[in-house]
Amino acid sequence: MNRIRRQQVLPLIAIAAIAASIGSYTRADAASNPPELLKLDGDISPVHDPVIIKEKDTWYLFSTGGAMRRSKDLHHWTLVGKVFEKLPDWATTEIPGVRGGYWAPDISFYKGVYRLYYAVSTFGKNDSAIGLATNKVLDPESPDYKWVDQGIVFRSHRGDDFNAIDPNLATDGNGGQWLDFGSFWGGIKMRRIDPETGKLATSDTTLYSLASRPHDPYPATLNGPPTKAAIEAPFIVRHDNYYYLFVSFDYCCRGPNSTYYVVIGRSATITGPYLDMHGKPMMEGGGTRLTTGTSLWRGPGHEGILLQPGGPDLMVFHAYDGTTGKPSLQISTINWDGGWPRVASLPGEPLVPSEVH
């Protein structure tokens, strides 16, 4: 990761062809207030689907596979163990064929308890489930450190028009909690959560639709995702007067051939509609592009956001080494210009996207 240099922090959306089409992002903004790509070392690869939170003076990072890392300065990262040594029994019973650890965790804190949502599934299928684990602390040296699995939260089945993976807990302006999730199929969905239990609320059973992409017809068996509908990894944060929905488009998990990238939309209400900078609904494939792959790093995506009082706000994500294909942790500060986020670019020559959203 020593190839990452702090001076190489031109905004990803400042590729000339892209920046020219985005009114609020100007070259003057980029030059005077650029976001920063942090220089990282330590246990930063392989890292896939990262999410971050801070406890006292330490940041903790969770990722697919169950690993937990920590850092005192956001630059040097150390592996400190796993949440589970093996998946809970309910997960392997509920989702036959699941292998390895959980996927795409989300970490939050509520009333003295850390809540870790996670997904169990098999690749390319929507026979999936989201589980919940809790802990009083994140420091493994604390006598109070103990992960307790709370079981299943929500499930999708073959034949459903959604996929119960990539969970993210979002909070609205009234303290209400919502679980957004989704991958391929009908796109990004959301359910209301009971804040006291962390499970689905019984007062509102609506399955809300937040973002989708036009796609080919479903396979006759519904045993695989529709093609050309690659959207997943939602993350919602509230900033000023808007809710911002970050999602990843296109394809992860293909090493140097990965085409993942992050897009953004915003809404005045948490349930949507979410619109991009040009006013295109995210339910119609809209999304303003935030990240682009480079000659050195491919498929930058599956973002996690941390808004920090006093700053800096952060976006963690993974990108694939352009030569080895290994996924590595990346962290960019977030700058807010004209009500929209900007993040830093990765080293290397930008790969000009075939289409700009």
Secondary structure as the mmCIF struct_conf table of DSSP 4:
data_model
#
loop_
_struct_conf.conf_type_id
_struct_conf.id
_struct_conf.beg_label_comp_id
_struct_conf.beg_label_asym_id
_struct_conf.beg_label_seq_id
_struct_conf.end_label_comp_id
_struct_conf.end_label_asym_id
_struct_conf.end_label_seq_id
TURN_TY1_P TURN_TY1_P1 ASN A 2 ARG A 3
TURN_TY1_P TURN_TY1_P2 ARG A 6 GLN A 7
STRN STRN1 PRO A 11 PRO A 11
HELX_RH_3T_P HELX_RH_3T_P1 LEU A 12 ALA A 14
BEND BEND1 ILE A 15 ILE A 15
HELX_RH_AL_P HELX_RH_AL_P1 ALA A 16 ALA A 19
TURN_TY1_P TURN_TY1_P3 ALA A 20 SER A 21
TURN_TY1_P TURN_TY1_P4 GLY A 23 SER A 24
HELX_RH_AL_P HELX_RH_AL_P2 ARG A 27 SER A 32
BEND BEND2 ASN A 33 ASN A 33
STRN STRN2 LEU A 37 LEU A 37
HELX_LH_PP_P HELX_LH_PP_P1 LEU A 38 LYS A 39
STRN STRN3 ASP A 41 GLY A 42
BEND BEND3 ASP A 43 ASP A 43
BEND BEND4 SER A 45 PRO A 46
BEND BEND5 ASP A 49 ASP A 49
STRN STRN4 VAL A 51 GLU A 55
TURN_TY1_P TURN_TY1_P5 LYS A 56 ASP A 57
STRN STRN5 THR A 58 PHE A 62
TURN_TY1_P TURN_TY1_P6 THR A 64 GLY A 65
BEND BEND6 GLY A 66 GLY A 66
STRN STRN6 ALA A 67 SER A 71
BEND BEND7 LYS A 72 HIS A 75
STRN STRN7 HIS A 76 LYS A 82
BEND BEND8 VAL A 83 VAL A 83
BEND BEND9 GLU A 85 LYS A 86
HELX_RH_AL_P HELX_RH_AL_P3 ASP A 89 GLU A 94
BEND BEND10 ILE A 95 ILE A 95
TURN_TY1_P TURN_TY1_P7 PRO A 96 GLY A 97
BEND BEND11 GLY A 100 GLY A 101
STRN STRN8 TRP A 103 TYR A 110
TURN_TY1_P TURN_TY1_P8 LYS A 111 GLY A 112
STRN STRN9 VAL A 113 VAL A 120
TURN_TY1_P TURN_TY1_P9 PHE A 123 GLY A 124
STRN STRN10 SER A 128 ASN A 135
BEND BEND12 LYS A 136 LYS A 136
BEND BEND13 LEU A 138 LEU A 138
TURN_TY1_P TURN_TY1_P10 PRO A 140 GLU A 141
BEND BEND14 SER A 142 SER A 142
TURN_TY1_P TURN_TY1_P11 PRO A 143 ASP A 144
STRN STRN11 VAL A 148 SER A 156
TURN_TY1_P TURN_TY1_P12 ARG A 158 GLY A 159
BEND BEND15 ASP A 161 PHE A 162
BEND BEND16 ASP A 166 ASP A 166
STRN STRN12 ASN A 168 THR A 171
TURN_TY1_P TURN_TY1_P13 GLY A 173 ASN A 174
BEND BEND17 GLY A 175 GLY A 175
STRN STRN13 GLN A 177 PHE A 181
STRN STRN14 SER A 183 SER A 183
BEND BEND18 PHE A 184 PHE A 184
TURN_TY1_P TURN_TY1_P14 TRP A 185 GLY A 186
STRN STRN15 ILE A 188 ILE A 193
TURN_TY1_P TURN_TY1_P15 PRO A 195 THR A 197
BEND BEND19 GLY A 198 LYS A 199
STRN STRN16 LEU A 200 LEU A 200
BEND BEND20 THR A 202 SER A 203
STRN STRN17 TYR A 208 ALA A 211
HELX_LH_PP_P HELX_LH_PP_P2 ASP A 216 PRO A 219
TURN_TY1_P TURN_TY1_P16 ALA A 220 THR A 221
BEND BEND21 GLY A 224 GLY A 224
HELX_LH_PP_P HELX_LH_PP_P3 PRO A 225 PRO A 226
TURN_TY1_P TURN_TY1_P17 THR A 227 LYS A 228
STRN STRN18 ILE A 231 HIS A 239
TURN_TY1_P TURN_TY1_P18 ASP A 240 ASN A 241
STRN STRN19 TYR A 242 PHE A 249
BEND BEND22 ASP A 250 ASP A 250
BEND BEND23 CYS A 253 ARG A 254
HELX_RH_3T_P HELX_RH_3T_P2 GLY A 255 ASN A 257
STRN STRN20 TYR A 261 SER A 267
BEND BEND24 ALA A 268 THR A 269
TURN_TY1_P TURN_TY1_P19 ILE A 270 THR A 271
STRN STRN21 LEU A 275 LEU A 275
TURN_TY1_P TURN_TY1_P20 MET A 277 HIS A 278
BEND BEND25 GLY A 279 GLY A 279
STRN STRN22 PRO A 281 PRO A 281
HELX_RH_3T_P HELX_RH_3T_P3 MET A 282 GLU A 284
TURN_TY1_P TURN_TY1_P21 GLY A 285 GLY A 285
STRN STRN23 THR A 288 ARG A 289
STRN STRN24 THR A 294 THR A 294
BEND BEND26 SER A 295 LEU A 296
STRN STRN25 TRP A 297 LEU A 306
TURN_TY1_P TURN_TY1_P22 PRO A 309 GLY A 310
BEND BEND27 GLY A 311 GLY A 311
STRN STRN26 ASP A 313 ASP A 321
TURN_TY1_P TURN_TY1_P23 GLY A 322 THR A 324
STRN STRN27 PRO A 327 ASP A 337
TURN_TY1_P TURN_TY1_P24 GLY A 338 GLY A 339
STRN STRN28 TRP A 340 ARG A 342
STRN STRN29 ALA A 344 ALA A 344
HELX_LH_PP_P HELX_LH_PP_P4 SER A 345 LEU A 346
BEND BEND28 PRO A 347 GLY A 348
HELX_LH_PP_P HELX_LH_PP_P5 GLU A 349 GLU A 349
STRN STRN30 PRO A 350 PRO A 350
HELX_LH_PP_P HELX_LH_PP_P6 LEU A 351 PRO A 353
BEND BEND29 SER A 354 GLU A 355
#
